[in-house]
Amino acid sequence: RSMTLETLRKMAIGGIHDQVGGGFSRYAVDRTWTVPHFEKMLYDNALLLSAYTHGYQLSGEPMLRDTATGIADWALRELRGPEGAFMSALDADSDGVEGLFYTWTEPELQAALGDLYETATRWLTPGSFEGRIVLEARGDFDALTVAERQTVRQRLLDARTTRVRPQTDTKRLTAWNGLMIGALARAGSAFERPDFTDAAQLAARFVLTSMRTPEGHLLRSSDGERAKLNGYLEDHAFLLEGLLGLYEATFDPDWFGAAREIADAMIVRFGDDQNGGFFSTSSDHEQLLTRRKDLEDNPIPSGNSSAALGLLRLAALTGDYSYEERAAGVFALVGDVAPRNAHAFGHLLTALDFHLLPTQEVALAGDDVAALAAVVRHHFRPHVVLAGPPGDGVPLMQGRTPVAGQAAAYVCERFACLQPMTDADALSAALH
């Protein structure tokens, strides 16, 4: 916990984090996170949005919340296509110069900030990149009010709009959209930002309706109008995780149904019934010399680790433990190697942790479950799955009813439940 939160803080105050527009560059070239390679990727920022959301849930630190919401606001502003899906990346260069769009001279900062220049520099500090300033935030975050920070950022954003923008990689990839759908759903429910949740739903609708074959098979890539290429394992697995997160954020049973449909198709088309785990390509993919299995979580989760975690969460919501058995097949492939190479298997170890420790299933019933839902959504609860009304087609919700007209929470482990409770404090105490 201490190491993770400190890393999140140091990244957030460095130049790798766009202090003006939000979002993170792809990587930094120094130990202080000051000088980035200025390319911004959808997948990096989706994963970081989840990380900073969880960091805030663990710590309650306003800076981590500010960073998380900044990532989401940036993605909605700069990477969302008109149809609602998310494009892949922003280039590092503009006008042929790396970082020109994001860096400043002292006179440019003074002209943009005007009377707020002195105030802003109590918070924003200069890093150096090839003779220009990379803005960092190594000053006092609390020296400015929320409104003052917003005004400073808006003035700098306004000044940046006059510059030549970096080129956008406009591909919409199913896998990377799956990552962002889940991240926005988690952030929307954690921070009570319905605009984030709405954006996740819009992207999910596009993927499910416009990035599939007439037979319902997922496709890999779209330009916003036409989709192409057979979907890979990661397209299915990342979307599965994203749709389950979207269900938990909205309680819309359509998202749960879509998640289960994707999971079942993934098992049939990618599962290895003989040796366990999942192939990267489907059984009806074009003929290859061999069907490989991607297992390492570098630089993003592998399709296998994502599939394992998604299937485990689905098993907890359905009571269908054949999904759990499929996840265990993934662990059998790398169970000896992953604990000794944590950097290469971060997401898989998360799934293994979910598998080995007790999981709690929370089902909410009643007309107004907001207060009970907030107990789950506002805190970091990695071993909890959540279901709520109306509950159509969601097995965990079967037989769950209000108590004496009041909204009630059922806390279960493998579908064996405690007595229902109507008090938010009681629910909090019942959760691990």
VEXVO-527241 format. One record per residue (C-alpha): x, y, z; residue in three letters; residue number from 1. Coordinates in nm, 4 decimals. Example, Ala and Ser with C-alpha at 12.3 -4.5 7.8 and 13.67 -1.06 7.14 Angstrom:
[[1.2300 -0.4500 0.7800] 'ALA' 1]
[[1.3670 -0.1060 0.7140] 'SER' 2]
END
This chain:
[[0.0000 0.0000 0.0000] 'ARG' 1]
[[0.2700 0.2486 0.1008] 'SER' 2]
[[0.4842 0.1750 -0.2067] 'MET' 3]
[[0.1879 0.1914 -0.4439] 'THR' 4]
[[0.0499 0.5195 -0.3137] 'LEU' 5]
[[0.3927 0.6836 -0.3150] 'GLU' 6]
[[0.4478 0.5762 -0.6755] 'THR' 7]
[[0.1098 0.7172 -0.7760] 'LEU' 8]
[[0.1918 1.0482 -0.6027] 'ARG' 9]
[[0.5324 1.0824 -0.7678] 'LYS' 10]
[[0.3944 1.0066 -1.1130] 'MET' 11]
[[0.1106 1.2551 -1.0620] 'ALA' 12]
[[0.3394 1.5463 -0.9785] 'ILE' 13]
[[0.5902 1.4734 -1.2565] 'GLY' 14]
[[0.6062 1.5889 -1.6144] 'GLY' 15]
[[0.4837 1.2496 -1.7352] 'ILE' 16]
[[0.1430 1.3713 -1.6158] 'HIS' 17]
[[-0.0062 1.6488 -1.8289] 'ASP' 18]
[[-0.0705 1.9051 -1.5555] 'GLN' 19]
[[-0.2803 2.1164 -1.7916] 'VAL' 20]
[[-0.4988 1.8792 -1.9889] 'GLY' 21]
[[-0.4888 1.5607 -1.7835] 'GLY' 22]
[[-0.3750 1.2169 -1.8883] 'GLY' 23]
[[-0.0293 1.0611 -1.8925] 'PHE' 24]
[[0.2401 1.0310 -2.1548] 'SER' 25]
[[0.3553 0.6855 -2.2518] 'ARG' 26]
[[0.6713 0.6799 -2.0400] 'TYR' 27]
[[0.9374 0.9004 -1.8806] 'ALA' 28]
[[1.3102 0.8892 -1.9539] 'VAL' 29]
[[1.4369 0.9806 -1.6063] 'ASP' 30]
[[1.4005 0.8606 -1.2488] 'ARG' 31]
[[1.1935 1.1621 -1.1352] 'THR' 32]
[[0.9164 1.1172 -1.3997] 'TRP' 33]
[[1.0012 1.4669 -1.5310] 'THR' 34]
[[1.0793 1.4246 -1.9008] 'VAL' 35]
[[0.8230 1.2156 -2.0881] 'PRO' 36]
[[0.7972 1.0742 -2.4320] 'HIS' 37]
[[0.4916 1.2840 -2.5077] 'PHE' 38]
[[0.2833 1.0229 -2.6890] 'GLU' 39]
[[-0.0426 0.9493 -2.5068] 'LYS' 40]
[[-0.1998 0.6045 -2.5375] 'MET' 41]
[[-0.5567 0.5003 -2.4614] 'LEU' 42]
[[-0.4546 0.1756 -2.2920] 'TYR' 43]
[[-0.2031 0.3427 -2.0572] 'ASP' 44]
[[-0.4551 0.5983 -1.9469] 'ASN' 45]
[[-0.7361 0.3464 -1.9009] 'ALA' 46]
[[-0.5161 0.1379 -1.6710] 'LEU' 47]
[[-0.3951 0.4479 -1.4865] 'LEU' 48]
[[-0.7510 0.5723 -1.4427] 'LEU' 49]
[[-0.8312 0.2501 -1.2599] 'SER' 50]
[[-0.5110 0.2722 -1.0562] 'ALA' 51]
[[-0.5740 0.6306 -0.9450] 'TYR' 52]
[[-0.9389 0.5559 -0.8686] 'THR' 53]
[[-0.8290 0.2696 -0.6453] 'HIS' 54]
[[-0.5565 0.4877 -0.4935] 'GLY' 55]
[[-0.8144 0.7470 -0.3942] 'TYR' 56]
[[-1.0456 0.4801 -0.2555] 'GLN' 57]
[[-0.7580 0.3542 -0.0402] 'LEU' 58]
[[-0.6248 0.6884 0.0779] 'SER' 59]
[[-0.8891 0.9588 0.0345] 'GLY' 60]
[[-0.6161 1.1903 -0.1001] 'GLU' 61]
[[-0.7646 1.4741 -0.3102] 'PRO' 62]
[[-0.4635 1.4833 -0.5426] 'MET' 63]
[[-0.5233 1.1226 -0.6480] 'LEU' 64]
[[-0.8894 1.1943 -0.7127] 'ARG' 65]
[[-0.7908 1.5054 -0.9103] 'ASP' 66]
[[-0.5530 1.2970 -1.1201] 'THR' 67]
[[-0.8110 1.0270 -1.1864] 'ALA' 68]
[[-1.0864 1.2642 -1.2914] 'THR' 69]
[[-0.8339 1.4543 -1.5041] 'GLY' 70]
[[-0.7512 1.1361 -1.6960] 'ILE' 71]
[[-1.1186 1.0680 -1.7610] 'ALA' 72]
[[-1.1946 1.4271 -1.8595] 'ASP' 73]
[[-0.8989 1.4241 -2.1015] 'TRP' 74]
[[-1.0103 1.0974 -2.2630] 'ALA' 75]
[[-1.3636 1.2273 -2.3120] 'LEU' 76]
[[-1.2375 1.5549 -2.4527] 'ARG' 77]
[[-0.9513 1.4415 -2.6761] 'GLU' 78]
[[-0.9837 1.0724 -2.7623] 'LEU' 79]
[[-1.3573 1.0132 -2.7921] 'ARG' 80]
[[-1.4944 0.9825 -3.1432] 'GLY' 81]
[[-1.8309 1.1315 -3.2413] 'PRO' 82]
[[-1.9930 0.7878 -3.2180] 'GLU' 83]
[[-1.8733 0.7438 -2.8575] 'GLY' 84]
[[-1.5886 0.4935 -2.8941] 'ALA' 85]
[[-1.2329 0.5876 -2.8008] 'PHE' 86]
[[-0.9466 0.6378 -3.0424] 'MET' 87]
[[-0.6067 0.4862 -2.9808] 'SER' 88]
[[-0.3423 0.7546 -2.9273] 'ALA' 89]
[[-0.2077 1.1070 -2.9659] 'LEU' 90]
[[0.1337 1.1511 -3.1277] 'ASP' 91]
[[0.4280 1.3008 -2.9418] 'ALA' 92]
[[0.5106 1.5544 -3.2150] 'ASP' 93]
[[0.3352 1.8608 -3.3467] 'SER' 94]
[[0.4789 2.0745 -3.6246] 'ASP' 95]
[[0.7559 1.8135 -3.6411] 'GLY' 96]
[[0.8811 1.8911 -3.2884] 'VAL' 97]
[[0.8448 1.6456 -3.0007] 'GLU' 98]
[[0.6521 1.7877 -2.7062] 'GLY' 99]
[[0.5982 2.1293 -2.8635] 'LEU' 100]
[[0.2250 2.1201 -2.7924] 'PHE' 101]
[[0.2801 2.0480 -2.4218] 'TYR' 102]
[[0.5856 2.2584 -2.3300] 'THR' 103]
[[0.6257 2.6301 -2.2609] 'TRP' 104]
[[0.8571 2.9257 -2.2420] 'THR' 105]
[[0.8445 3.1601 -1.9440] 'GLU' 106]
[[0.6864 3.4442 -2.1476] 'PRO' 107]
[[0.4200 3.2029 -2.2802] 'GLU' 108]
[[0.3264 3.1022 -1.9269] 'LEU' 109]
[[0.3112 3.4618 -1.8079] 'GLN' 110]
[[0.0955 3.5654 -2.1030] 'ALA' 111]
[[-0.1439 3.2744 -2.0557] 'ALA' 112]
[[-0.1827 3.3054 -1.6776] 'LEU' 113]
[[-0.1805 3.6839 -1.6403] 'GLY' 114]
[[-0.2634 3.7885 -1.2847] 'ASP' 115]
[[-0.2661 3.4225 -1.1722] 'LEU' 116]
[[0.0975 3.3606 -1.2652] 'TYR' 117]
[[0.2398 3.4089 -0.9159] 'GLU' 118]
[[-0.0400 3.2055 -0.7599] 'THR' 119]
[[-0.0004 2.9236 -1.0109] 'ALA' 120]
[[0.3732 2.8875 -0.9538] 'THR' 121]
[[0.3116 2.8075 -0.5889] 'ARG' 122]
[[0.1733 2.4791 -0.7226] 'TRP' 123]
[[0.3119 2.4294 -1.0747] 'LEU' 124]
[[0.6904 2.4148 -1.1079] 'THR' 125]
[[0.9238 2.4098 -1.4106] 'PRO' 126]
[[1.0953 2.0991 -1.5371] 'GLY' 127]
[[1.3315 2.1240 -1.8327] 'SER' 128]
[[1.3016 1.9643 -2.1763] 'PHE' 129]
[[1.5356 2.0767 -2.4550] 'GLU' 130]
[[1.5247 2.4419 -2.3517] 'GLY' 131]
[[1.1515 2.4514 -2.2881] 'ARG' 132]
[[0.9492 2.4081 -1.9691] 'ILE' 133]
[[0.7705 2.0854 -1.8802] 'VAL' 134]
[[0.5159 2.1726 -1.6145] 'LEU' 135]
[[0.5316 1.9658 -1.2974] 'GLU' 136]
[[0.3331 1.9987 -0.9761] 'ALA' 137]
[[0.6038 1.9768 -0.7131] 'ARG' 138]
[[0.4758 2.2802 -0.5273] 'GLY' 139]
[[0.1960 2.2894 -0.2719] 'ASP' 140]
[[-0.1181 2.1242 -0.4141] 'PHE' 141]
[[-0.3293 2.2804 -0.1390] 'ASP' 142]
[[-0.1876 2.6312 -0.1924] 'ALA' 143]
[[-0.4646 2.6838 -0.4477] 'LEU' 144]
[[-0.8332 2.6192 -0.4054] 'THR' 145]
[[-1.0122 2.3774 -0.6353] 'VAL' 146]
[[-1.1586 2.6735 -0.8232] 'ALA' 147]
[[-0.8155 2.8366 -0.8611] 'GLU' 148]
[[-0.6607 2.5167 -0.9972] 'ARG' 149]
[[-0.9466 2.4858 -1.2453] 'GLN' 150]
[[-0.8990 2.8464 -1.3587] 'THR' 151]
[[-0.5228 2.8010 -1.4005] 'VAL' 152]
[[-0.5724 2.4862 -1.6060] 'ARG' 153]
[[-0.8419 2.6454 -1.8188] 'GLN' 154]
[[-0.6242 2.9467 -1.9049] 'ARG' 155]
[[-0.3383 2.7202 -2.0058] 'LEU' 156]
[[-0.5730 2.4964 -2.2033] 'LEU' 157]
[[-0.7121 2.7979 -2.3840] 'ASP' 158]
[[-0.3588 2.9053 -2.4747] 'ALA' 159]
[[-0.2795 2.5555 -2.6043] 'ARG' 160]
[[-0.5777 2.5577 -2.8408] 'THR' 161]
[[-0.3932 2.8092 -3.0601] 'THR' 162]
[[-0.1112 2.5598 -3.1223] 'ARG' 163]
[[-0.0844 2.2873 -3.3840] 'VAL' 164]
[[-0.2270 1.9740 -3.2250] 'ARG' 165]
[[-0.0516 1.6358 -3.2341] 'PRO' 166]
[[-0.1924 1.3888 -3.4833] 'GLN' 167]
[[-0.4504 1.1388 -3.3558] 'THR' 168]
[[-0.4380 0.7675 -3.4241] 'ASP' 169]
[[-0.8082 0.7275 -3.4941] 'THR' 170]
[[-0.8312 0.3456 -3.4768] 'LYS' 171]
[[-1.0962 0.2247 -3.2347] 'ARG' 172]
[[-0.9688 -0.1040 -3.0893] 'LEU' 173]
[[-1.2140 -0.3304 -2.9105] 'THR' 174]
[[-0.9590 -0.4368 -2.6485] 'ALA' 175]
[[-0.8484 -0.0868 -2.5528] 'TRP' 176]
[[-1.2076 0.0352 -2.5497] 'ASN' 177]
[[-1.2851 -0.2512 -2.3122] 'GLY' 178]
[[-1.0162 -0.1226 -2.0754] 'LEU' 179]
[[-1.1540 0.2316 -2.0854] 'MET' 180]
[[-1.5164 0.1178 -2.0480] 'ILE' 181]
[[-1.4309 -0.0604 -1.7243] 'GLY' 182]
[[-1.2127 0.2242 -1.5959] 'ALA' 183]
[[-1.4792 0.4891 -1.6632] 'LEU' 184]
[[-1.7462 0.2741 -1.5014] 'ALA' 185]
[[-1.5372 0.2345 -1.1868] 'ARG' 186]
[[-1.4480 0.6037 -1.1737] 'ALA' 187]
[[-1.8053 0.7101 -1.2421] 'GLY' 188]
[[-1.9439 0.5110 -0.9510] 'SER' 189]
[[-1.6546 0.5903 -0.7146] 'ALA' 190]
[[-1.6678 0.9670 -0.7747] 'PHE' 191]
[[-2.0417 0.9937 -0.8486] 'GLU' 192]
[[-1.9695 1.1230 -1.1974] 'ARG' 193]
[[-2.2598 1.0050 -1.4152] 'PRO' 194]
[[-2.0930 1.1619 -1.7200] 'ASP' 195]
[[-1.8138 0.9051 -1.6894] 'PHE' 196]
[[-2.0618 0.6189 -1.6620] 'THR' 197]
[[-2.2671 0.7517 -1.9525] 'ASP' 198]
[[-1.9533 0.7706 -2.1673] 'ALA' 199]
[[-1.8683 0.4101 -2.0803] 'ALA' 200]
[[-2.2179 0.3000 -2.1822] 'GLN' 201]
[[-2.1993 0.4875 -2.5122] 'LEU' 202]
[[-1.8662 0.3252 -2.5989] 'ALA' 203]
[[-1.9942 -0.0189 -2.4993] 'ALA' 204]
[[-2.3031 0.0246 -2.7164] 'ARG' 205]
[[-2.0883 0.1117 -3.0150] 'PHE' 206]
[[-1.8583 -0.1873 -2.9703] 'VAL' 207]
[[-2.1465 -0.4310 -2.9231] 'LEU' 208]
[[-2.3479 -0.3034 -3.2182] 'THR' 209]
[[-2.0901 -0.1797 -3.4700] 'SER' 210]
[[-1.7803 -0.3924 -3.4069] 'MET' 211]
[[-1.9304 -0.7378 -3.4635] 'ARG' 212]
[[-1.9987 -0.9634 -3.7583] 'THR' 213]
[[-2.3571 -1.0505 -3.8549] 'PRO' 214]
[[-2.3019 -1.3737 -3.6577] 'GLU' 215]
[[-2.2168 -1.1699 -3.3466] 'GLY' 216]
[[-1.8402 -1.2313 -3.3434] 'HIS' 217]
[[-1.6308 -0.9410 -3.2150] 'LEU' 218]
[[-1.4111 -0.7540 -3.4591] 'LEU' 219]
[[-1.0775 -0.5985 -3.3713] 'ARG' 220]
[[-1.0661 -0.2487 -3.5205] 'SER' 221]
[[-1.2916 0.0273 -3.6527] 'SER' 222]
[[-1.2479 0.3700 -3.8070] 'ASP' 223]
[[-1.5747 0.4794 -3.6456] 'GLY' 224]
[[-1.7847 0.3596 -3.9365] 'GLU' 225]
[[-1.6514 0.0272 -4.0641] 'ARG' 226]
[[-1.5091 -0.2509 -3.8487] 'ALA' 227]
[[-1.2642 -0.5182 -3.9627] 'LYS' 228]
[[-1.0281 -0.7991 -3.8558] 'LEU' 229]
[[-1.1204 -1.0935 -3.6384] 'ASN' 230]
[[-1.1212 -1.0208 -3.2678] 'GLY' 231]
[[-0.8441 -1.1687 -3.0537] 'TYR' 232]
[[-0.8618 -1.3102 -2.7022] 'LEU' 233]
[[-0.7748 -0.9746 -2.5461] 'GLU' 234]
[[-1.0636 -0.8083 -2.7303] 'ASP' 235]
[[-1.3061 -1.0503 -2.5651] 'HIS' 236]
[[-1.1396 -1.0591 -2.2228] 'ALA' 237]
[[-1.0945 -0.6828 -2.1812] 'PHE' 238]
[[-1.4512 -0.6237 -2.2971] 'LEU' 239]
[[-1.5772 -0.8892 -2.0547] 'LEU' 240]
[[-1.4107 -0.7111 -1.7630] 'GLU' 241]
[[-1.5365 -0.3743 -1.8863] 'GLY' 242]
[[-1.8966 -0.4902 -1.9219] 'LEU' 243]
[[-1.8997 -0.6456 -1.5749] 'LEU' 244]
[[-1.7693 -0.3163 -1.4334] 'GLY' 245]
[[-2.0394 -0.1345 -1.6252] 'LEU' 246]
[[-2.3061 -0.3645 -1.4844] 'TYR' 247]
[[-2.1853 -0.3071 -1.1285] 'GLU' 248]
[[-2.1893 0.0697 -1.1889] 'ALA' 249]
[[-2.5388 0.0836 -1.3411] 'THR' 250]
[[-2.7259 -0.2369 -1.2454] 'PHE' 251]
[[-2.8494 -0.2464 -1.6046] 'ASP' 252]
[[-2.9033 -0.6197 -1.6700] 'PRO' 253]
[[-2.8345 -0.5710 -2.0406] 'ASP' 254]
[[-2.4663 -0.5177 -1.9610] 'TRP' 255]
[[-2.4608 -0.8329 -1.7499] 'PHE' 256]
[[-2.6237 -1.0289 -2.0309] 'GLY' 257]
[[-2.3741 -0.8942 -2.2827] 'ALA' 258]
[[-2.0834 -0.9844 -2.0522] 'ALA' 259]
[[-2.2053 -1.3406 -2.0140] 'ARG' 260]
[[-2.2559 -1.3730 -2.3901] 'GLU' 261]
[[-1.8996 -1.2528 -2.4544] 'ILE' 262]
[[-1.7641 -1.4917 -2.1902] 'ALA' 263]
[[-1.9439 -1.7914 -2.3343] 'ASP' 264]
[[-1.8238 -1.7089 -2.6864] 'ALA' 265]
[[-1.4684 -1.6629 -2.5563] 'MET' 266]
[[-1.4718 -2.0075 -2.3959] 'ILE' 267]
[[-1.6047 -2.1803 -2.7068] 'VAL' 268]
[[-1.3838 -2.0032 -2.9593] 'ARG' 269]
[[-1.0579 -1.9507 -2.7652] 'PHE' 270]
[[-1.0553 -2.2090 -2.4842] 'GLY' 271]
[[-0.8039 -2.4931 -2.4786] 'ASP' 272]
[[-1.0037 -2.7881 -2.3466] 'ASP' 273]
[[-0.6996 -3.0147 -2.3382] 'GLN' 274]
[[-0.4284 -2.8093 -2.1669] 'ASN' 275]
[[-0.6205 -2.5210 -2.0073] 'GLY' 276]
[[-0.6073 -2.1478 -2.0642] 'GLY' 277]
[[-0.6934 -1.9663 -2.3844] 'PHE' 278]
[[-0.5384 -1.9276 -2.7264] 'PHE' 279]
[[-0.4808 -1.5742 -2.8540] 'SER' 280]
[[-0.6678 -1.6478 -3.1779] 'THR' 281]
[[-1.0087 -1.8061 -3.2224] 'SER' 282]
[[-1.0794 -2.1526 -3.3578] 'SER' 283]
[[-1.2258 -1.9954 -3.6721] 'ASP' 284]
[[-0.9370 -1.7523 -3.7247] 'HIS' 285]
[[-0.7334 -1.7694 -4.0446] 'GLU' 286]
[[-0.5026 -2.0710 -4.0497] 'GLN' 287]
[[-0.1751 -2.0092 -3.8625] 'LEU' 288]
[[0.1358 -2.2235 -3.8205] 'LEU' 289]
[[0.0517 -2.2534 -3.4521] 'THR' 290]
[[-0.1968 -2.1056 -3.2073] 'ARG' 291]
[[-0.0034 -1.9335 -2.9324] 'ARG' 292]
[[-0.1044 -1.8297 -2.5817] 'LYS' 293]
[[-0.0017 -1.4861 -2.4553] 'ASP' 294]
[[0.0550 -1.5018 -2.0813] 'LEU' 295]
[[0.2721 -1.2093 -1.9683] 'GLU' 296]
[[0.1142 -0.8849 -1.8476] 'ASP' 297]
[[0.3579 -0.6548 -2.0226] 'ASN' 298]
[[0.2908 -0.3784 -2.1107] 'PRO' 299]
[[-0.0810 -0.4467 -2.0660] 'ILE' 300]
[[-0.2698 -0.7381 -1.9110] 'PRO' 301]
[[-0.2546 -1.0541 -2.1173] 'SER' 302]
[[-0.5723 -1.1947 -2.2621] 'GLY' 303]
[[-0.5351 -1.4978 -2.0366] 'ASN' 304]
[[-0.5039 -1.3056 -1.7092] 'SER' 305]
[[-0.7900 -1.0747 -1.8041] 'SER' 306]
[[-1.0040 -1.3720 -1.9030] 'ALA' 307]
[[-0.9285 -1.5388 -1.5701] 'ALA' 308]
[[-1.0317 -1.2365 -1.3626] 'LEU' 309]
[[-1.3418 -1.1695 -1.5720] 'GLY' 310]
[[-1.4544 -1.5312 -1.5478] 'LEU' 311]
[[-1.3967 -1.5397 -1.1718] 'LEU' 312]
[[-1.6121 -1.2291 -1.1256] 'ARG' 313]
[[-1.8765 -1.3784 -1.3511] 'LEU' 314]
[[-1.8745 -1.7000 -1.1461] 'ALA' 315]
[[-1.9306 -1.4957 -0.8302] 'ALA' 316]
[[-2.2300 -1.3200 -0.9869] 'LEU' 317]
[[-2.3852 -1.6340 -1.1359] 'THR' 318]
[[-2.2941 -1.9206 -0.9065] 'GLY' 319]
[[-2.1832 -2.1066 -1.2206] 'ASP' 320]
[[-1.8454 -2.2357 -1.1122] 'TYR' 321]
[[-1.7588 -2.3797 -1.4517] 'SER' 322]
[[-1.6343 -2.0239 -1.5175] 'TYR' 323]
[[-1.4080 -2.0593 -1.2144] 'GLU' 324]
[[-1.2725 -2.3875 -1.3489] 'GLU' 325]
[[-1.1784 -2.2157 -1.6747] 'ARG' 326]
[[-0.9909 -1.9482 -1.4787] 'ALA' 327]
[[-0.8092 -2.2162 -1.2799] 'ALA' 328]
[[-0.6861 -2.3563 -1.6113] 'GLY' 329]
[[-0.5020 -2.0283 -1.6687] 'VAL' 330]
[[-0.3395 -2.0442 -1.3250] 'PHE' 331]
[[-0.2217 -2.3983 -1.3942] 'ALA' 332]
[[-0.0212 -2.2717 -1.6927] 'LEU' 333]
[[0.1808 -2.0147 -1.4978] 'VAL' 334]
[[0.1222 -2.0906 -1.1315] 'GLY' 335]
[[0.4854 -2.1826 -1.0710] 'ASP' 336]
[[0.6362 -1.8934 -1.2639] 'VAL' 337]
[[0.4115 -1.5950 -1.1833] 'ALA' 338]
[[0.4905 -1.5568 -0.8108] 'PRO' 339]
[[0.8633 -1.5442 -0.8928] 'ARG' 340]
[[0.8195 -1.2834 -1.1692] 'ASN' 341]
[[0.5645 -1.0405 -1.0329] 'ALA' 342]
[[0.6484 -0.7612 -1.2778] 'HIS' 343]
[[0.5519 -0.9839 -1.5688] 'ALA' 344]
[[0.2282 -1.1134 -1.4185] 'PHE' 345]
[[0.0677 -0.8280 -1.2263] 'GLY' 346]
[[-0.2849 -0.8777 -1.3571] 'HIS' 347]
[[-0.2641 -1.2529 -1.3289] 'LEU' 348]
[[-0.1606 -1.2251 -0.9639] 'LEU' 349]
[[-0.4619 -0.9986 -0.9090] 'THR' 350]
[[-0.6828 -1.2724 -1.0520] 'ALA' 351]
[[-0.5078 -1.5377 -0.8434] 'LEU' 352]
[[-0.5577 -1.3254 -0.5317] 'ASP' 353]
[[-0.9295 -1.2962 -0.6127] 'PHE' 354]
[[-0.9423 -1.6739 -0.6554] 'HIS' 355]
[[-0.7605 -1.7722 -0.3358] 'LEU' 356]
[[-0.9132 -1.5304 -0.0855] 'LEU' 357]
[[-1.2804 -1.5292 0.0190] 'PRO' 358]
[[-1.5023 -1.3353 -0.2186] 'THR' 359]
[[-1.8170 -1.1604 -0.1024] 'GLN' 360]
[[-2.1195 -1.1242 -0.3262] 'GLU' 361]
[[-2.3416 -0.8281 -0.2407] 'VAL' 362]
[[-2.6962 -0.8208 -0.3759] 'ALA' 363]
[[-2.9067 -0.5086 -0.3201] 'LEU' 364]
[[-3.2865 -0.5147 -0.3350] 'ALA' 365]
[[-3.5392 -0.2313 -0.3138] 'GLY' 366]
[[-3.6409 0.0940 -0.4744] 'ASP' 367]
[[-3.3607 0.3148 -0.3406] 'ASP' 368]
[[-3.0347 0.1296 -0.2904] 'VAL' 369]
[[-2.8030 0.4289 -0.3429] 'ALA' 370]
[[-2.6824 0.4517 0.0177] 'ALA' 371]
[[-2.6082 0.0793 0.0321] 'LEU' 372]
[[-2.4398 0.0808 -0.3084] 'ALA' 373]
[[-2.2157 0.3694 -0.2003] 'ALA' 374]
[[-2.0736 0.1516 0.0791] 'VAL' 375]
[[-1.9352 -0.0818 -0.1869] 'VAL' 376]
[[-1.8540 0.1683 -0.4610] 'ARG' 377]
[[-1.6750 0.4357 -0.2614] 'HIS' 378]
[[-1.4153 0.2026 -0.1103] 'HIS' 379]
[[-1.1492 -0.0251 -0.2531] 'PHE' 380]
[[-1.3055 -0.3699 -0.2262] 'ARG' 381]
[[-1.1195 -0.6012 -0.4660] 'PRO' 382]
[[-1.2895 -0.9168 -0.3354] 'HIS' 383]
[[-1.6487 -0.7956 -0.3666] 'VAL' 384]
[[-1.8907 -0.8244 -0.6588] 'VAL' 385]
[[-2.2083 -0.6178 -0.6631] 'LEU' 386]
[[-2.5551 -0.6701 -0.8077] 'ALA' 387]
[[-2.8684 -0.4602 -0.7783] 'GLY' 388]
[[-3.2220 -0.4028 -0.8997] 'PRO' 389]
[[-3.3966 -0.4810 -1.1238] 'PRO' 390]
[[-3.1802 -0.7928 -1.1385] 'GLY' 391]
[[-3.3428 -0.9474 -1.4450] 'ASP' 392]
[[-3.1376 -1.2466 -1.5537] 'GLY' 393]
[[-2.8746 -1.1995 -1.2812] 'VAL' 394]
[[-2.8630 -1.5192 -1.0702] 'PRO' 395]
[[-2.7260 -1.3441 -0.7613] 'LEU' 396]
[[-3.0443 -1.1334 -0.7505] 'MET' 397]
[[-3.2850 -1.4251 -0.7574] 'GLN' 398]
[[-3.5035 -1.4264 -0.4472] 'GLY' 399]
[[-3.3588 -1.1016 -0.3103] 'ARG' 400]
[[-3.6366 -0.8780 -0.1803] 'THR' 401]
[[-3.6614 -0.5632 0.0330] 'PRO' 402]
[[-3.7116 -0.6029 0.4079] 'VAL' 403]
[[-4.0242 -0.4428 0.5530] 'ALA' 404]
[[-4.0365 -0.2062 0.2591] 'GLY' 405]
[[-3.6757 -0.0950 0.3058] 'GLN' 406]
[[-3.3851 -0.1447 0.0675] 'ALA' 407]
[[-3.1811 -0.4430 0.1814] 'ALA' 408]
[[-2.8318 -0.5798 0.1253] 'ALA' 409]
[[-2.7563 -0.9508 0.1098] 'TYR' 410]
[[-2.3918 -1.0376 0.1765] 'VAL' 411]
[[-2.3055 -1.3842 0.0516] 'CYS' 412]
[[-2.0093 -1.6142 0.0032] 'GLU' 413]
[[-2.0562 -1.8693 -0.2750] 'ARG' 414]
[[-2.4291 -1.7896 -0.2628] 'PHE' 415]
[[-2.4595 -1.8665 0.1128] 'ALA' 416]
[[-2.5934 -1.5411 0.2576] 'CYS' 417]
[[-2.6104 -1.3612 0.5903] 'LEU' 418]
[[-2.9394 -1.2216 0.7086] 'GLN' 419]
[[-3.0314 -0.9199 0.4943] 'PRO' 420]
[[-2.9426 -0.5796 0.6394] 'MET' 421]
[[-3.0963 -0.2395 0.5749] 'THR' 422]
[[-2.8390 -0.0167 0.7435] 'ASP' 423]
[[-2.5346 0.1138 0.5547] 'ALA' 424]
[[-2.3113 0.0946 0.8628] 'ASP' 425]
[[-2.4103 -0.2671 0.9179] 'ALA' 426]
[[-2.3243 -0.3452 0.5568] 'LEU' 427]
[[-1.9859 -0.1782 0.5925] 'SER' 428]
[[-1.9130 -0.3832 0.9029] 'ALA' 429]
[[-2.0122 -0.7066 0.7266] 'ALA' 430]
[[-1.7690 -0.6518 0.4391] 'LEU' 431]
[[-1.4082 -0.7616 0.4844] 'HIS' 432]
END
